[in-house]
């Protein structure tokens, strides 16, 4: 069956054309390779390079491995749930739009506000990190200078359109992927004694307190599940694949392809990296926890990646990791701009934000959304640099709970999507991609998300010394999220959308046209030289 043939019915064709006429046309210029790299790039951030060792220091080598495996399973089911819906209805708003259609418009509004705000604040975090990273090489450099330059660069990239975003993200993600692959190989060589001059083997799994830290079974269990909180933040951004599906040239093919590889990438890059760190570095090494809590320019010297490269006697390891961190920050920064502007664009088109946010230029760039995000991010940066940092800290606290609620909502929305699909007599065979282990994967991911929320609260309540501000910081995002739902419901008098009234069609006619007219890669492979085909296959093995 050719790509796009599963899109058989084409109702409400005029709806898509009305939207294009009013707001402008979104460009579907992201290719399959872009989506695949974005899917893996979203799971590899600065956390894996700097703070991944902290999980080993907190829970021990096996405890950390169990923690990342648990969260990896949760991420897998969330991404596959989102992938099923995005492959069927690849709209720019993704789960914020799905929340409005399949559950309640109030949920879509709360998700959109939280998600756009979360990524807008992340822009500020990333440009601040860029300044710190450059200060490692130039200690006297004023942080606001590189931060300003980075904002200008990121805005410039966004203005070039989604094709430029996809291409740059492809290469930046490739740098992170290759760094992880090299790290895993070097780490194995260090552990086996092939390099570095010391055969470590499984020695660090048998020292006192290992392999799982804790004196009693209860302590060990608490340490494992507490470390899941760290693992959760390391995986942040994996849901970006749902947003990018809205600008994919062939979502019916590209989205399932990217999703299918997600689990193996999680297994390869996170679990193998944590395994190598746990084998090569004893959990008692204070640098593991210190690197997780230090600023970026201080952490790079004591980060686990740097330590293991130094154990292999590789010169300039700290500078190499710092350069990789810079590319990771640039990648995260442009992803932040993309996610926040596209979310605001979708909300503008749905009437949940001013309509002007929904308009795009000839390149498909939502200029007014971009201007708004840039303004808010710049104000937050100035407040952080000029002020005491208290306000900015609380803004960051808001985003933590927002991310958890977003992930849990994706699973809930997926359950409603399938229920509506069944209620309306549709066939599962109409779906370009089906999430495995449905509905049990959804139930498990919801349960694990609630577990992480509980453990965040547990850590805050049992902290020594106890600080009420810490407890408030953990949960402050939840009241804001539910307040958005309540306000929207009261003002617009919305209700839970009946299953028979769930809109499973609007927006698909345009998708049909693109899927049928732009079958990616048709006839291209025949004219590609052998060396290029071999290179592509090698890349597909690791990414």
RODO-2510 file (C-alpha; in nm, 4 decimals, decimal comma):
residues 543
     n   res          X          Y          Z
     1     x     0,0000     0,0000     0,0000
     2     x     0,1424     0,3388    -0,0972
     3     x     0,1977     0,6099     0,1636
     4     x    -0,1150     0,8159     0,2192
     5     x    -0,3667     0,5535     0,0985
     6     x    -0,5004     0,5057     0,4511
     7     x    -0,6455     0,8549     0,4360
     8     x    -0,9597     0,7466     0,2479
     9     x    -1,2369     0,9815     0,3668
    10     x    -1,2103     1,3563     0,3119
    11     x    -1,4871     1,5462     0,4945
    12     x    -1,4994     1,9196     0,5638
    13     x    -1,2509     2,0051     0,2891
    14     x    -1,3414     2,3709     0,2977
    15     x    -1,2424     2,4017     0,6651
    16     x    -0,8705     2,3714     0,5932
    17     x    -0,8855     2,6175     0,3047
    18     x    -1,0666     2,8754     0,5209
    19     x    -0,7962     2,8462     0,7854
    20     x    -0,5174     2,8843     0,5284
    21     x    -0,6846     3,1903     0,3803
    22     x    -0,7244     3,3569     0,7203
    23     x    -0,3945     3,2649     0,8859
    24     x    -0,1584     3,1569     0,6073
    25     x    -0,0275     2,8123     0,5170
    26     x     0,1960     2,6088     0,7442
    27     x     0,4858     2,4627     0,5451
    28     x     0,5251     2,0849     0,5565
    29     x     0,9004     2,0816     0,4956
    30     x     1,0214     1,8390     0,7632
    31     x     1,1435     1,5130     0,6126
    32     x     1,1553     1,1695     0,7684
    33     x     1,5223     1,2009     0,8653
    34     x     1,4484     1,5308     1,0397
    35     x     1,1720     1,3768     1,2513
    36     x     1,3857     1,0779     1,3418
    37     x     1,6697     1,2963     1,4638
    38     x     1,4309     1,5308     1,6440
    39     x     1,2811     1,2292     1,8217
    40     x     1,6197     1,1203     1,9545
    41     x     1,7510     1,4752     1,9987
    42     x     1,4572     1,5471     2,2261
    43     x     1,5731     1,2753     2,4674
    44     x     1,9392     1,3850     2,4753
    45     x     1,9915     1,7138     2,6576
    46     x     2,2562     1,8619     2,8838
    47     x     2,1232     1,6376     3,1630
    48     x     2,2742     1,3195     3,0220
    49     x     2,6180     1,4837     2,9931
    50     x     2,6234     1,6594     3,3304
    51     x     2,3749     1,5277     3,5852
    52     x     2,3248     1,1621     3,4828
    53     x     2,5967     1,0634     3,7285
    54     x     2,3931     1,2134     4,0118
    55     x     2,1452     0,9257     3,9835
    56     x     2,4309     0,6786     4,0354
    57     x     2,5507     0,8766     4,3363
    58     x     2,2005     0,8845     4,4866
    59     x     2,0774     0,5305     4,4172
    60     x     2,3883     0,3311     4,3274
    61     x     2,4767     0,1791     3,9868
    62     x     2,1920    -0,0738     3,9758
    63     x     1,9457     0,1626     4,1447
    64     x     2,0100     0,4298     3,8815
    65     x     1,9716     0,1755     3,6041
    66     x     1,6349     0,0627     3,7427
    67     x     1,5201     0,4256     3,7753
    68     x     1,6033     0,5116     3,4154
    69     x     1,4450     0,1886     3,2942
    70     x     1,1195     0,2705     3,4766
    71     x     1,1047     0,6224     3,3341
    72     x     1,2153     0,4941     2,9936
    73     x     0,9138     0,2598     2,9871
    74     x     0,6867     0,5512     3,0817
    75     x     0,8336     0,7713     2,8088
    76     x     0,7965     0,4936     2,5529
    77     x     0,4237     0,4543     2,6173
    78     x     0,3641     0,8304     2,6231
    79     x     0,5483     0,8819     2,2944
    80     x     0,3696     0,5913     2,1259
    81     x     0,0333     0,7282     2,2447
    82     x     0,1163     1,0682     2,1023
    83     x     0,2569     0,9100     1,7874
    84     x    -0,0670     0,7247     1,7158
    85     x    -0,2725     1,0451     1,7366
    86     x    -0,0169     1,2637     1,5562
    87     x     0,0226     1,0192     1,2667
    88     x    -0,3555     1,0180     1,2199
    89     x    -0,4054     1,3922     1,2782
    90     x    -0,0682     1,5679     1,2393
    91     x    -0,1731     1,9174     1,3465
    92     x     0,0634     2,1925     1,4700
    93     x    -0,1016     2,2029     1,8135
    94     x    -0,0615     1,8262     1,8688
    95     x    -0,1761     1,7270     2,2178
    96     x    -0,3067     2,0762     2,3053
    97     x    -0,5421     2,0509     2,0061
    98     x    -0,6187     1,6865     2,0853
    99     x    -0,7074     1,7811     2,4433
   100     x    -0,9681     2,0277     2,3140
   101     x    -1,1124     1,7888     2,0570
   102     x    -1,1129     1,4603     2,2445
   103     x    -1,1651     1,5657     2,6074
   104     x    -1,2637     1,9258     2,6827
   105     x    -1,1635     2,2640     2,5319
   106     x    -1,0703     2,3724     2,8838
   107     x    -0,8058     2,0977     2,9015
   108     x    -0,6655     2,2067     2,5643
   109     x    -0,6412     2,5655     2,6912
   110     x    -0,4611     2,4659     3,0125
   111     x    -0,2200     2,2388     2,8242
   112     x    -0,1460     2,5090     2,5680
   113     x    -0,0808     2,7800     2,8270
   114     x     0,1374     2,5496     3,0367
   115     x     0,3324     2,4074     2,7430
   116     x     0,3955     2,7423     2,5720
   117     x     0,5046     2,8973     2,9037
   118     x     0,7247     2,5987     2,9855
   119     x     0,9205     2,6294     2,6614
   120     x     0,9360     3,0101     2,6767
   121     x     1,1062     2,9912     3,0164
   122     x     1,3333     2,7180     2,8765
   123     x     1,4570     2,9686     2,6167
   124     x     1,5820     3,1840     2,9043
   125     x     1,7421     2,8857     3,0774
   126     x     1,9251     2,7791     2,7616
   127     x     2,0649     3,1214     2,6689
   128     x     2,1796     3,1604     3,0310
   129     x     2,3495     2,8207     3,0102
   130     x     2,5170     2,9254     2,6837
   131     x     2,6693     3,2234     2,8625
   132     x     2,8004     3,0004     3,1424
   133     x     2,9449     2,7493     2,8963
   134     x     3,1395     3,0218     2,7157
   135     x     3,2604     3,1578     3,0505
   136     x     3,4472     2,8284     3,0934
   137     x     3,6776     2,9395     2,8113
   138     x     3,6579     3,3135     2,8780
   139     x     3,6028     3,3580     3,2552
   140     x     3,5820     3,7384     3,2387
   141     x     3,3125     3,7373     2,9704
   142     x     2,9918     3,9099     3,0818
   143     x     2,7156     3,6496     3,0650
   144     x     2,4586     3,8824     2,9066
   145     x     2,6731     3,9256     2,5924
   146     x     2,6688     3,5626     2,4686
   147     x     2,3088     3,5303     2,5910
   148     x     2,2040     3,8227     2,3721
   149     x     2,3972     3,6808     2,0758
   150     x     2,2300     3,3415     2,1237
   151     x     1,8823     3,4934     2,1338
   152     x     1,9526     3,6793     1,8088
   153     x     2,0859     3,3600     1,6467
   154     x     1,7869     3,1533     1,7628
   155     x     1,5371     3,4119     1,6413
   156     x     1,7217     3,4281     1,3070
   157     x     1,7045     3,0487     1,2670
   158     x     1,3333     3,0488     1,3480
   159     x     1,2688     3,3226     1,0912
   160     x     1,4221     3,1045     0,8186
   161     x     1,1343     2,8593     0,8512
   162     x     1,0787     2,5011     0,9585
   163     x     1,3129     2,3557     0,6951
   164     x     1,6100     2,5428     0,8443
   165     x     1,5027     2,4320     1,1924
   166     x     1,4819     2,0688     1,0841
   167     x     1,8172     2,0721     0,9058
   168     x     2,0062     2,2378     1,1912
   169     x     1,8378     2,0173     1,4508
   170     x     1,9375     1,7129     1,2454
   171     x     2,3077     1,7977     1,2632
   172     x     2,3032     1,9201     1,6234
   173     x     2,1259     1,6010     1,7301
   174     x     2,3793     1,3976     1,5338
   175     x     2,6599     1,5580     1,7378
   176     x     2,4865     1,4502     2,0609
   177     x     2,4222     1,1001     1,9262
   178     x     2,7826     1,0501     1,8167
   179     x     2,9103     1,1823     2,1505
   180     x     2,7002     0,9245     2,3358
   181     x     2,8174     0,6452     2,1056
   182     x     3,1851     0,7429     2,1520
   183     x     3,1334     0,7729     2,5289
   184     x     2,9808     0,4246     2,5523
   185     x     3,2633     0,2714     2,3465
   186     x     3,5368     0,4539     2,5417
   187     x     3,3656     0,3652     2,8702
   188     x     3,3608    -0,0049     2,7815
   189     x     3,7311     0,0137     2,6900
   190     x     3,8075     0,1825     3,0237
   191     x     3,6095    -0,0731     3,2261
   192     x     3,7738    -0,3688     3,0496
   193     x     4,1217    -0,2189     3,0879
   194     x     4,1835    -0,1828     2,7145
   195     x     4,2664     0,1822     2,7771
   196     x     4,3550     0,3746     3,0915
   197     x     4,5764     0,1047     3,2406
   198     x     4,3296    -0,0308     3,5024
   199     x     4,0893    -0,3216     3,4609
   200     x     3,7831    -0,2123     3,6598
   201     x     3,5359    -0,4808     3,5577
   202     x     3,2468    -0,5102     3,8035
   203     x     3,4473    -0,3858     4,1000
   204     x     3,2364    -0,0752     4,1631
   205     x     2,9199    -0,2866     4,1854
   206     x     3,0607    -0,4716     4,4866
   207     x     3,1864    -0,1875     4,7049
   208     x     3,0039    -0,1052     5,0268
   209     x     2,6537     0,0314     4,9615
   210     x     2,6387    -0,0959     4,6029
   211     x     2,4696    -0,1893     4,3814
   212     x     2,1609    -0,0184     4,5320
   213     x     2,2167     0,2494     4,7963
   214     x     2,0209     0,2107     5,1203
   215     x     2,0518     0,0232     5,4494
   216     x     1,7065    -0,1337     5,4384
   217     x     1,4775    -0,2539     5,1597
   218     x     1,2569     0,0510     5,2247
   219     x     1,5520     0,2897     5,1899
   220     x     1,6641     0,1238     4,8679
   221     x     1,3118     0,1437     4,7228
   222     x     1,2788     0,5111     4,8177
   223     x     1,6187     0,5912     4,6624
   224     x     1,5262     0,4179     4,3362
   225     x     1,1925     0,5937     4,3003
   226     x     1,3346     0,9279     4,4152
   227     x     1,5940     0,9016     4,1409
   228     x     1,3080     0,8590     3,8908
   229     x     1,2485     1,2313     3,9393
   230     x     1,5966     1,3048     3,8020
   231     x     1,5434     1,0611     3,5175
   232     x     1,2128     1,2281     3,4292
   233     x     1,3746     1,5675     3,3784
   234     x     1,6487     1,4065     3,1663
   235     x     1,3820     1,2805     2,9229
   236     x     1,2058     1,6184     2,8910
   237     x     1,1264     1,7169     2,5316
   238     x     1,0425     1,3729     2,3919
   239     x     0,6867     1,4895     2,3202
   240     x     0,8230     1,7391     2,0647
   241     x     0,7765     1,4756     1,7939
   242     x     0,4015     1,5402     1,8174
   243     x     0,4459     1,9113     1,7444
   244     x     0,6802     1,8522     1,4496
   245     x     0,4304     1,6096     1,2920
   246     x     0,2199     1,9148     1,2063
   247     x     0,4888     2,0291     0,9615
   248     x     0,6017     1,6915     0,8295
   249     x     0,5993     1,6387     0,4534
   250     x     0,4650     1,2844     0,4955
   251     x     0,3428     1,2271     0,8519
   252     x     0,1781     0,8907     0,7788
   253     x     0,5228     0,7481     0,7052
   254     x     0,7626     0,9686     0,9022
   255     x     0,5899     0,9762     1,2434
   256     x     0,5512     0,5963     1,2862
   257     x     0,9081     0,5477     1,1666
   258     x     1,0437     0,7922     1,4248
   259     x     0,8275     0,6499     1,7025
   260     x     0,9228     0,2858     1,6394
   261     x     1,2895     0,3626     1,7026
   262     x     1,2289     0,5601     2,0215
   263     x     1,2506     0,2684     2,2641
   264     x     1,5771     0,1377     2,1212
   265     x     1,7288     0,4848     2,1338
   266     x     1,6255     0,5227     2,4972
   267     x     1,7772     0,1815     2,5683
   268     x     2,1015     0,2613     2,3840
   269     x     2,1782     0,6166     2,4920
   270     x     2,0439     0,6326     2,8466
   271     x     2,0634     0,2815     2,9856
   272     x     2,4032     0,2052     2,8337
   273     x     2,5399     0,5445     2,9420
   274     x     2,4170     0,4915     3,2992
   275     x     2,5609     0,1370     3,2950
   276     x     2,9015     0,2646     3,1843
   277     x     2,9025     0,5389     3,4492
   278     x     2,8035     0,2905     3,7221
   279     x     3,0778     0,0490     3,6183
   280     x     3,3588     0,3016     3,5690
   281     x     3,2973     0,5426     3,8590
   282     x     3,2242     0,4343     4,2188
   283     x     2,8908     0,5645     4,3481
   284     x     3,0777     0,7174     4,6439
   285     x     3,2665     0,9614     4,4190
   286     x     3,1440     1,3066     4,5345
   287     x     3,1824     1,4449     4,1823
   288     x     2,8725     1,2526     4,0705
   289     x     2,6389     1,4478     4,2969
   290     x     2,8413     1,7691     4,2777
   291     x     2,8176     1,7770     3,8973
   292     x     2,4396     1,7339     3,9171
   293     x     2,4024     2,0361     4,1454
   294     x     2,6703     2,2685     4,0073
   295     x     2,6349     2,5405     3,7448
   296     x     2,7163     2,4411     3,3872
   297     x     3,0648     2,5965     3,3724
   298     x     3,1595     2,4332     3,7054
   299     x     3,0037     2,0947     3,6271
   300     x     3,1830     2,0363     3,2982
   301     x     3,5153     1,9550     3,4703
   302     x     3,3616     1,6969     3,7063
   303     x     3,0870     1,5620     3,4781
   304     x     3,0861     1,1801     3,4380
   305     x     3,1482     1,2056     3,0622
   306     x     3,4568     1,4206     3,1274
   307     x     3,5827     1,1923     3,4063
   308     x     3,5639     0,8780     3,1916
   309     x     3,7290     1,0459     2,8923
   310     x     4,0093     1,1535     3,1283
   311     x     4,0351     0,7975     3,2639
   312     x     4,0993     0,6923     2,9032
   313     x     4,3771     0,9560     2,8985
   314     x     4,2111     1,1507     2,6194
   315     x     4,3535     1,5052     2,6170
   316     x     4,1183     1,8031     2,6199
   317     x     3,8206     1,5995     2,7440
   318     x     3,6722     1,8932     2,9354
   319     x     3,6951     2,1221     2,6318
   320     x     3,5380     1,8593     2,4051
   321     x     3,2438     1,8070     2,6430
   322     x     3,2037     2,1836     2,6793
   323     x     3,1782     2,2164     2,3008
   324     x     2,9183     1,9374     2,2911
   325     x     2,7261     2,1142     2,5685
   326     x     2,7244     2,4318     2,3609
   327     x     2,5728     2,2453     2,0662
   328     x     2,3198     2,0785     2,3009
   329     x     2,2160     2,4180     2,4387
   330     x     2,1753     2,5584     2,0874
   331     x     1,9629     2,2549     1,9974
   332     x     1,7469     2,2919     2,3093
   333     x     1,7152     2,6662     2,2521
   334     x     1,5838     2,6382     1,8990
   335     x     1,3526     2,3521     2,0012
   336     x     1,2180     2,5800     2,2757
   337     x     1,1432     2,8560     2,0259
   338     x     0,9826     2,6052     1,7896
   339     x     0,7604     2,4368     2,0500
   340     x     0,6442     2,7604     2,2139
   341     x     0,5701     2,9483     1,8898
   342     x     0,3875     2,6551     1,7286
   343     x     0,1779     2,6004     2,0409
   344     x     0,0782     2,9676     2,0496
   345     x     0,0091     2,9542     1,6755
   346     x    -0,2289     2,6608     1,7198
   347     x    -0,4017     2,8324     2,0120
   348     x    -0,4443     3,1485     1,8049
   349     x    -0,6108     2,9494     1,5280
   350     x    -0,8410     2,7752     1,7749
   351     x    -0,9533     3,0965     1,9450
   352     x    -0,7704     3,0255     2,2715
   353     x    -0,5267     3,3128     2,2184
   354     x    -0,5536     3,6309     2,0089
   355     x    -0,6027     3,5338     1,6428
   356     x    -0,2937     3,7312     1,5435
   357     x    -0,0781     3,4601     1,7035
   358     x    -0,2114     3,2133     1,4468
   359     x    -0,0891     3,4054     1,1428
   360     x     0,2211     3,2906     0,9532
   361     x     0,4369     3,4547     0,6868
   362     x     0,5250     3,3104     0,3460
   363     x     0,7810     3,0791     0,5107
   364     x     0,5185     2,9434     0,7485
   365     x     0,6695     3,1248     1,0487
   366     x     0,4240     3,2560     1,3144
   367     x     0,5855     3,6002     1,3440
   368     x     0,3592     3,7420     1,6147
   369     x     0,3975     3,4301     1,8282
   370     x     0,7736     3,4509     1,7791
   371     x     0,7792     3,8168     1,8829
   372     x     0,5744     3,7399     2,1948
   373     x     0,7963     3,4474     2,3004
   374     x     1,1118     3,6520     2,2417
   375     x     0,9730     3,9389     2,4509
   376     x     0,8708     3,7198     2,7453
   377     x     1,1971     3,5214     2,7374
   378     x     1,4007     3,8445     2,7265
   379     x     1,2083     3,9941     3,0198
   380     x     1,2620     3,6745     3,2205
   381     x     1,6349     3,6842     3,1399
   382     x     1,6677     4,0476     3,2490
   383     x     1,4748     3,9694     3,5687
   384     x     1,7174     3,6854     3,6401
   385     x     2,0346     3,8855     3,5705
   386     x     1,9365     4,2225     3,7168
   387     x     1,7115     4,1060     4,0016
   388     x     1,7746     3,8677     4,2906
   389     x     1,6610     3,5672     4,0857
   390     x     1,3679     3,4890     4,3176
   391     x     1,0992     3,5669     4,0589
   392     x     1,2748     3,3693     3,7887
   393     x     1,3230     3,0729     4,0237
   394     x     0,9482     3,0564     4,0865
   395     x     0,8799     3,0808     3,7137
   396     x     1,1046     2,7765     3,6649
   397     x     0,9232     2,5952     3,9466
   398     x     0,5971     2,6431     3,7568
   399     x     0,7352     2,4554     3,4553
   400     x     0,8314     2,1359     3,6438
   401     x     0,4776     2,0357     3,7348
   402     x     0,3564     2,1575     3,3952
   403     x     0,5764     1,9002     3,2224
   404     x     0,4436     1,6168     3,4394
   405     x     0,0812     1,7175     3,3875
   406     x     0,1418     1,7399     3,0119
   407     x     0,2758     1,3852     2,9971
   408     x    -0,0073     1,2437     3,2049
   409     x    -0,2637     1,4315     2,9954
   410     x    -0,1275     1,2752     2,6738
   411     x    -0,2144     0,9283     2,8052
   412     x    -0,5608     1,0431     2,9168
   413     x    -0,6243     1,2066     2,5788
   414     x    -0,5185     0,8879     2,4009
   415     x    -0,7725     0,6848     2,5986
   416     x    -1,0451     0,9274     2,4927
   417     x    -0,9243     0,9225     2,1301
   418     x    -0,9565     0,5448     2,1091
   419     x    -1,2936     0,5518     2,2893
   420     x    -1,4265     0,8054     2,0358
   421     x    -1,2803     0,6043     1,7486
   422     x    -1,4666     0,2959     1,8672
   423     x    -1,7892     0,4806     1,9481
   424     x    -1,8031     0,6259     1,5971
   425     x    -1,7597     0,2835     1,4367
   426     x    -1,4167     0,3499     1,2913
   427     x    -1,1707     0,0720     1,2177
   428     x    -0,8329     0,0587     1,3924
   429     x    -0,6877    -0,0370     1,0535
   430     x    -0,7486     0,3255     0,9470
   431     x    -0,4730     0,4372     1,1833
   432     x    -0,1311     0,4779     1,0172
   433     x     0,0291     0,3723     1,3466
   434     x    -0,1132     0,1960     1,6529
   435     x     0,0408     0,2255     1,9983
   436     x     0,1487    -0,1130     2,1398
   437     x    -0,0097    -0,2588     2,4545
   438     x    -0,3068    -0,0225     2,4465
   439     x    -0,4731     0,0579     2,6865
   440     x    -0,2367    -0,0916     2,9471
   441     x     0,0521     0,1302     2,8350
   442     x    -0,1634     0,4368     2,9045
   443     x    -0,2627     0,3094     3,2483
   444     x     0,0987     0,2323     3,3368
   445     x     0,2297     0,5710     3,2204
   446     x    -0,0405     0,7527     3,4214
   447     x     0,0482     0,5469     3,7294
   448     x     0,4214     0,6157     3,6902
   449     x     0,3615     0,9885     3,6400
   450     x     0,1590     1,0019     3,9619
   451     x     0,4401     0,8118     4,1324
   452     x     0,6935     1,0743     4,0244
   453     x     0,4652     1,3525     4,1525
   454     x     0,4387     1,1690     4,4860
   455     x     0,8149     1,1200     4,5119
   456     x     0,8790     1,4872     4,4359
   457     x     0,6482     1,5761     4,7218
   458     x     0,8051     1,3116     4,9463
   459     x     1,1537     1,4524     4,8866
   460     x     1,0342     1,8040     4,9656
   461     x     0,8484     1,7021     5,2830
   462     x     1,1305     1,4843     5,4208
   463     x     1,4089     1,7305     5,3329
   464     x     1,6454     1,8122     5,6211
   465     x     1,6049     2,0899     5,7150
   466     x     1,2384     2,1086     5,6191
   467     x     1,1458     2,4131     5,4091
   468     x     0,7864     2,5018     5,3297
   469     x     0,9074     2,6869     5,0188
   470     x     1,0403     2,3563     4,8835
   471     x     0,7017     2,1891     4,9111
   472     x     0,5279     2,4852     4,7477
   473     x     0,7900     2,4885     4,4689
   474     x     0,7082     2,1267     4,3792
   475     x     0,3308     2,1675     4,3586
   476     x     0,2867     2,5341     4,2581
   477     x     0,2337     2,4413     3,8918
   478     x    -0,0682     2,2184     3,9663
   479     x    -0,3018     2,4917     4,1027
   480     x    -0,2157     2,7139     3,8052
   481     x    -0,2947     2,4295     3,5619
   482     x    -0,6301     2,3477     3,7201
   483     x    -0,7137     2,7173     3,7593
   484     x    -0,6757     2,7561     3,3809
   485     x    -0,9189     2,4674     3,3311
   486     x    -1,1717     2,6104     3,5781
   487     x    -1,1568     2,9657     3,4395
   488     x    -1,2030     2,8470     3,0798
   489     x    -1,4891     2,6141     3,1748
   490     x    -1,6722     2,8811     3,3737
   491     x    -1,6272     3,1547     3,1142
   492     x    -1,7046     2,9426     2,8062
   493     x    -1,9319     2,6904     2,9834
   494     x    -1,7561     2,3957     2,8208
   495     x    -1,8313     2,0318     2,8963
   496     x    -1,6718     1,6946     2,8350
   497     x    -1,7013     1,6321     2,4622
   498     x    -1,9434     1,3406     2,3978
   499     x    -1,7675     1,0530     2,2226
   500     x    -2,0027     1,0653     1,9230
   501     x    -1,9307     1,4382     1,8810
   502     x    -1,5516     1,4124     1,8988
   503     x    -1,4035     1,5681     1,5834
   504     x    -1,1779     1,3086     1,4208
   505     x    -1,1762     1,4678     1,0768
   506     x    -1,1104     1,8444     1,0669
   507     x    -0,7672     1,9172     0,9282
   508     x    -0,7195     1,5777     0,7666
   509     x    -0,8158     1,6827     0,4099
   510     x    -0,5039     1,8991     0,3791
   511     x    -0,3024     1,6167     0,5263
   512     x    -0,4393     1,3806     0,2614
   513     x    -0,3268     1,6146    -0,0147
   514     x     0,0237     1,6403     0,1240
   515     x     0,0564     1,2694     0,1970
   516     x    -0,0515     1,1728    -0,1523
   517     x     0,1314     1,4480    -0,3363
   518     x     0,4605     1,4253    -0,1527
   519     x     0,5590     1,0636    -0,1041
   520     x     0,8997     1,1199     0,0348
   521     x     1,1900     0,9417    -0,1185
   522     x     1,0032     0,7980    -0,4155
   523     x     1,2554     0,7286    -0,6877
   524     x     1,5382     0,8983    -0,4985
   525     x     1,7228     0,5905    -0,3747
   526     x     1,7805     0,4606    -0,7277
   527     x     1,9973     0,7601    -0,8174
   528     x     2,1940     0,7791    -0,4911
   529     x     2,5615     0,6667    -0,5052
   530     x     2,6549     0,3496    -0,3148
   531     x     2,8763     0,5319    -0,0634
   532     x     2,5883     0,7633     0,0280
   533     x     2,3469     0,4707     0,0690
   534     x     2,5977     0,2991     0,2996
   535     x     2,6395     0,6184     0,5034
   536     x     2,2642     0,6554     0,5436
   537     x     2,2303     0,2954     0,6620
   538     x     2,5084     0,3490     0,9182
   539     x     2,3324     0,6584     1,0513
   540     x     2,0008     0,4724     1,0756
   541     x     2,1618     0,2105     1,2987
   542     x     2,2468     0,4691     1,5657
   543     x     1,9792     0,7294     1,4950
***
